[in-house]
């Protein structure tokens, strides 16, 4: 089952910004000066790196780009 996927540019930017922002926050939370055990910091750092990769993948995700339309009632 192959369906044509369409998405608007704003959705793509929002998704990328969300993943990237959460990744940066997770990496910031895992810095040496932050409270927590070393093991929990490693887990959070891994999650942050995975979220940054998710942001890149979201930006590079292919699909037919469409302009957002307003909902008509």
N, C-alpha and C positions, 0 to 999 in steps of 0.2 A: 504494500500500500504506500504509494508515494503521492503525497499531497503537496501542492504548491504552497510554500510558506511566504507570507508577506509580513513586513514589520515596518514601522515608521522610524525615522531617524531619531526622533526624540526618545523612543523606547530603547533604542540601541544605546544612546548616550546615558540614559538613566540606569540601565542595567550595568553598563561598564563602570559608571561612577560608584554605584552601590558596592559592587564586588571590590573595586580598587580601594574605596574608602574604608571598608571593613578590614581589608587586608593590611592597610597601613595602620589602622587602629590596633589590630592584633599584634603586629610587629612592634609597635610602640609600647604596648602593654607587656611585652616579653623582654624589654631591655633590662640590663643588669641592675639598675637602680630601683626597679619596680618591686613591690612586695610579692612574695610567693616563693615556693620551692623551686629549685633548679629544674626538676622534672616537669612541673606544670608550665614553666616558662618555655621549655623546649616544645611541649605540645602546642602551646599558643603560637609559638613562632612557626611551627609547621603548618598550623591552620592559616596563619597570616600569609605564608608563602603560597599555599593552595588557593586562597582567595585572590591573590594577585594574579596567579595563573588563570583563574576563572575570569577575571576582568579582561585579560588579554584575549582569551578564547571567545568571550562574549563580543568583544569589539570585532574580531575577525570572523565571526559567525556569518555564513552566507545566507542569503535569502533575498527575494525581490524586495527592494526598498519602496515603500509607498509613503505618501504624505498623510499625516493624520487628518481625519475628517471629523467634522462635528456630528453629533448625534441629532438626528432629526426626529421630532416627535409628532 
